[in-house]
Amino acid sequence: MKQIKHTLGVLLVLLSVLLLSACGNEEIPVSVCLVNRTGQDIGEIYITPATTSDWGSTWVDNPFADGQFQDISLGDYTQEDLDAGFNILVYDADGDLFYDTTLDEQDFTLSDGDYIVFLPQGSEAALDITSEYNDTNYEDLSMVDGEWVDFETDIDITPYVGCWKYDT
């Protein structure tokens, strides 16, 4: 009788260990929406977990036009993969890197349902990752002297406001 209880106890412990280890390997689906707010066509977009060095295939049809949206399913990932982040690589319609090469060295956190908004070259940020897309957040981007600026945050005109006197 003691041996049966001991064997059942060992089996119960083994079963518990197996169940707990299986919980850690659960795969989580990740789908995102790509949004082109660059002012030009994008030729290719690659998104891959930071835990792999393989870029795989492009996620967009060529060309991915300015103003276009595209829902994509990146696949299923473990929590470990999600915690490590994702790398993103973007090429313009001519096949040249769209952003500087550091973009593919950054680890971006992505969650299911996020929007990846690609911003104009020369913007303060290359892209914006948000859980809720609001088109009005990107309306103030404009080109000044060949560079994209956000009039709400980039230009401070307070030193030029007031009464001016012309001396000469």
PLY file of the C-alpha trace (Angstrom):
ply
format ascii 1.0
element vertex 168
property float x
property float y
property float z
element edge 167
property int vertex1
property int vertex2
end_header
0.00 0.00 0.00
2.86 2.34 0.87
4.50 1.60 -2.45
1.30 2.45 -4.37
0.96 5.77 -2.53
4.63 6.54 -3.22
4.26 5.71 -6.92
1.08 7.80 -7.18
2.86 10.68 -5.42
5.79 10.52 -7.85
3.42 10.38 -10.84
1.47 13.35 -9.50
4.68 15.39 -9.13
5.79 14.45 -12.67
2.39 15.35 -14.09
2.50 18.73 -12.31
5.97 19.45 -13.70
4.85 18.56 -17.23
1.74 20.73 -17.00
3.69 23.71 -15.67
6.38 23.42 -18.34
3.73 23.24 -21.08
2.21 26.53 -19.89
5.45 28.40 -20.59
5.51 27.36 -24.26
2.09 28.70 -25.18
2.17 30.46 -28.52
0.41 33.79 -28.88
-0.91 34.99 -32.26
0.24 38.46 -33.37
-1.55 40.42 -36.10
-0.77 44.05 -36.88
-1.94 46.72 -39.29
0.68 48.46 -41.43
-0.01 52.12 -42.26
2.01 54.09 -44.82
2.17 57.79 -43.83
5.56 58.41 -45.50
4.40 60.60 -48.36
5.71 58.05 -50.89
5.48 54.41 -51.90
7.20 51.69 -49.89
8.63 48.75 -51.82
9.27 46.17 -49.10
8.66 45.76 -45.36
10.26 42.97 -43.34
9.28 42.24 -39.75
10.95 39.42 -37.85
11.42 38.45 -34.20
14.69 39.72 -32.73
15.43 36.11 -31.77
16.02 35.14 -35.43
18.36 36.42 -38.13
16.17 35.34 -41.07
14.19 38.25 -42.59
11.84 36.01 -44.57
9.55 37.50 -47.23
8.21 41.02 -47.54
4.86 41.66 -45.87
3.48 44.10 -48.47
2.56 44.10 -52.10
4.80 46.31 -54.21
4.16 49.23 -54.12
2.65 49.87 -50.70
1.19 53.29 -51.50
1.13 56.34 -49.24
-2.05 56.34 -47.17
-2.60 52.59 -47.61
-3.45 50.21 -44.73
-2.70 46.49 -44.69
-3.58 43.93 -42.01
-1.04 41.14 -41.63
-0.67 38.12 -39.38
2.93 37.83 -38.20
2.33 34.34 -36.81
2.35 32.72 -33.38
5.11 33.48 -30.89
6.13 32.42 -27.40
6.19 35.01 -24.63
10.00 34.81 -24.77
9.95 35.86 -28.46
7.52 38.70 -27.72
9.67 39.94 -24.83
12.75 40.00 -27.11
10.91 42.27 -29.58
10.85 42.53 -33.36
13.20 44.02 -35.96
11.79 45.99 -38.90
13.46 46.63 -42.25
11.92 48.96 -44.88
12.90 49.62 -48.52
11.53 52.34 -50.78
10.02 51.66 -54.21
13.50 51.87 -55.81
14.89 49.12 -53.55
16.96 51.47 -51.35
16.80 51.39 -47.55
14.05 53.77 -46.58
15.31 54.58 -43.08
18.82 54.58 -41.67
20.23 51.15 -40.96
19.72 51.38 -37.18
16.00 50.63 -37.58
16.71 46.93 -38.09
18.92 46.90 -34.97
16.15 48.14 -32.68
13.86 45.77 -30.87
10.27 46.96 -31.20
7.60 45.64 -28.86
4.54 44.48 -30.79
1.22 43.23 -29.47
-1.72 41.67 -31.24
-3.82 44.41 -32.85
-1.10 47.10 -32.94
-0.73 49.60 -35.78
2.74 50.17 -37.24
2.66 53.65 -38.78
5.57 54.38 -41.11
6.45 58.09 -40.97
8.23 60.35 -43.52
11.99 60.23 -43.90
13.57 62.93 -41.75
10.80 62.76 -39.13
11.76 62.73 -35.48
10.83 59.03 -35.40
10.91 56.56 -38.28
7.72 54.83 -37.21
5.04 54.85 -34.57
3.62 51.73 -32.94
0.23 52.32 -31.37
-2.68 50.21 -30.17
-5.24 52.70 -31.51
-4.79 54.50 -34.82
-6.03 58.06 -35.08
-5.47 59.73 -38.45
-5.47 63.22 -36.92
-2.26 62.42 -34.97
-0.37 62.50 -38.27
-2.01 65.47 -40.04
0.50 68.10 -38.87
3.49 66.54 -40.61
4.74 68.89 -43.32
7.88 69.40 -45.43
10.06 72.44 -44.53
13.43 73.00 -46.26
13.45 69.39 -47.44
12.77 67.91 -43.99
9.56 66.64 -42.42
8.54 68.54 -39.31
5.60 68.39 -36.96
4.33 71.95 -36.57
2.78 71.18 -33.22
6.05 70.07 -31.60
9.11 70.93 -33.73
8.95 74.68 -34.36
9.09 77.14 -31.48
8.14 80.62 -32.71
7.99 82.30 -29.30
11.36 84.10 -29.75
9.89 85.84 -32.82
6.53 86.86 -31.33
6.02 90.40 -30.08
6.74 94.03 -31.08
9.61 94.56 -33.43
11.41 97.84 -34.16
13.31 98.31 -37.39
16.58 100.16 -36.51
18.31 100.61 -39.86
0 1
1 2
2 3
3 4
4 5
5 6
6 7
7 8
8 9
9 10
10 11
11 12
12 13
13 14
14 15
15 16
16 17
17 18
18 19
19 20
20 21
21 22
22 23
23 24
24 25
25 26
26 27
27 28
28 29
29 30
30 31
31 32
32 33
33 34
34 35
35 36
36 37
37 38
38 39
39 40
40 41
41 42
42 43
43 44
44 45
45 46
46 47
47 48
48 49
49 50
50 51
51 52
52 53
53 54
54 55
55 56
56 57
57 58
58 59
59 60
60 61
61 62
62 63
63 64
64 65
65 66
66 67
67 68
68 69
69 70
70 71
71 72
72 73
73 74
74 75
75 76
76 77
77 78
78 79
79 80
80 81
81 82
82 83
83 84
84 85
85 86
86 87
87 88
88 89
89 90
90 91
91 92
92 93
93 94
94 95
95 96
96 97
97 98
98 99
99 100
100 101
101 102
102 103
103 104
104 105
105 106
106 107
107 108
108 109
109 110
110 111
111 112
112 113
113 114
114 115
115 116
116 117
117 118
118 119
119 120
120 121
121 122
122 123
123 124
124 125
125 126
126 127
127 128
128 129
129 130
130 131
131 132
132 133
133 134
134 135
135 136
136 137
137 138
138 139
139 140
140 141
141 142
142 143
143 144
144 145
145 146
146 147
147 148
148 149
149 150
150 151
151 152
152 153
153 154
154 155
155 156
156 157
157 158
158 159
159 160
160 161
161 162
162 163
163 164
164 165
165 166
166 167
